[in-house]
Amino acid sequence: MKLLEERIVKDGQVRPGNIIKVDSFLNHQLDVNLLDEIGKEFYRIYKDDGINKILTIEASGIAIACMTARYFDVPVVFAKKAKSKNLDGEVFTSTVHSFTYGKDYDITLAKKFLGPEDRVLILDDFMAVGKAMHGLLDVCEQAGATVCGIGITIEKGFQPGGDSLRAAGYKLTSLAIVEGVDDEGNIIFRPQEG
Amino acid sequence: MKLLEERIVKDGQVRPGNIIKVDSFLNHQLDVNLLDEIGKEFYRIYKDDGINKILTIEASGIAIACMTARYFDVPVVFAKKAKSKNLDGEVFTSTVHSFTYGKDYDITLAKKFLGPEDRVLILDDFMAVGKAMHGLLDVCEQAGATVCGIGITIEKGFQPGGDSLRAAGYKLTSLAIVEGVDDEGNIIFRPQEG
């Protein structure tokens, strides 16, 4: 997605340790016009896949999921990272290792919000090693839901998450795939059609 | 907001301990059409207040903030509840006590995203005792930003958060104020104009 790549070049940074900083528009401050374009693009890609629910994980994923769900006119459900006192009833759980925070955490999702009747588009802002995504896929499998697509805003192409899920047969689309930086510090994107 | 009150009656529950369950449309599963109407209503209320930024806190607040920001055409910035390795640079912090989770936590916001030039609308899904809101107000004060309004989706009218902030002079609007339940278990709302 040209608009997103241009924005990453303009306002993003790739830091030592392969950290991609896009906090001015994607995951701390949010540019809702850009998010709206992202939602429109996910709709273009997945509109014929019979999606009836969008699944994401708190926190930044919620913004992308909501802006995309407007186009699909379907509900969003988001997995929670902490167990709330108020999250009663039966829940699906899966354990995820976070490299960002350096620890394991459980994600939870109320069973009443995901089931065999659901055709799910999973959305998230980032894909690196793919640990959080594996947690969401695990939850979908427990629910008997069909995963029709995975939409990632920015994929770290130099980490294995995206390519291993494509190899496993998922219809995974990343709107920008960052491969690294060249010697002049320019961000290198994987060429994609569209 | 009539539409919201009707939805709370239809799909919400008030539980022992004064827990209001609205997880089927507001804070676990999200009804984006309802969120869009909520955003439109906040815009109607605050459109003449010169808002140039919407501030919220992860996680559910992000959904409401994004859907509202579309109408204002301004960026959203959300305070984070956990310190990320990737959140470098100078940050504002404030300590918040959560009754839901039964512990204190720090909220953080990068200094570069909030300053004296900002006229802020603070949005959140719930207001009870108001601890999280006091953290956000504290961050705004540290930043020198002007708080032009506070928009709450559901206020627990039987808890002091909302009324104490109104008494302090804030332009605080709650789209639904739940006062409790009557003897037949019907939810009682505080009468409001509009």
Interface residues (C-beta under 8 A of the other chain):
Chain A: I19 K21 D23 S24 H28 Q29 L30 D31 V32 N33 L35 D36 E58 A59 S60 I62 A63 A65 C66 M67 A69 R70 D73 V74 P75 V76 V77 F78 K80 A82 S84 K85 N86 L87 T100 Y101 G102 L109 A110 K112 F113
Chain B: I19 K21 D23 S24 H28 Q29 L30 D31 V32 N33 L35 D36 E58 A59 S60 I62 A63 A65 C66 M67 A69 R70 D73 V74 P75 V76 V77 F78 K80 A82 S84 K85 N86 L87 T100 Y101 G102 L109 A110 K112 F113
